């Protein structure tokens, strides 16, 4: 015997909420609007604590911000810190980073390739080589497919 299908209770469900093509602003936008504290970074660089300065830059990166000026400022500060680290110290620096911050570092390396300065490309290539040897192809794929840009 057939069931009664004249009930309309099922129509109260909003099926569009389950569609993955719906656009929604990231709710994490408010999480990282402050960016990088340049004064603290300069202080660490003066004290020769370059690795600590890099960790602070990567942990406070404004990846989810829509303010391009804030992102460009963070890029300049992070590149300055990366260029202050000697190539012989890169391996020890990378050993202190977790996989998420290593991916953020790779994002900054690629952004640094977009805006080269004198001598930065060769240094960034050394960083890229070391990060690639530590994280493998997965880091590159995660950086290229991530929507949160540096």
Buried (B, 14 or more C-beta within 10 A) or exposed (E): EEEEEEEEEEEEEEEEEEEEEEEEEEEEEEEBEEBBEBEBBBEBBEEEBBBBBBBBBBBBBBBBBEEEEBBEBBBBBBBBBBBBBEEEEBEEBBEEBEEEBBBBBBBBBBBBEEEEEEEBEEBBEBBBEBBBEBBEEEBBEBBEEBEBEB
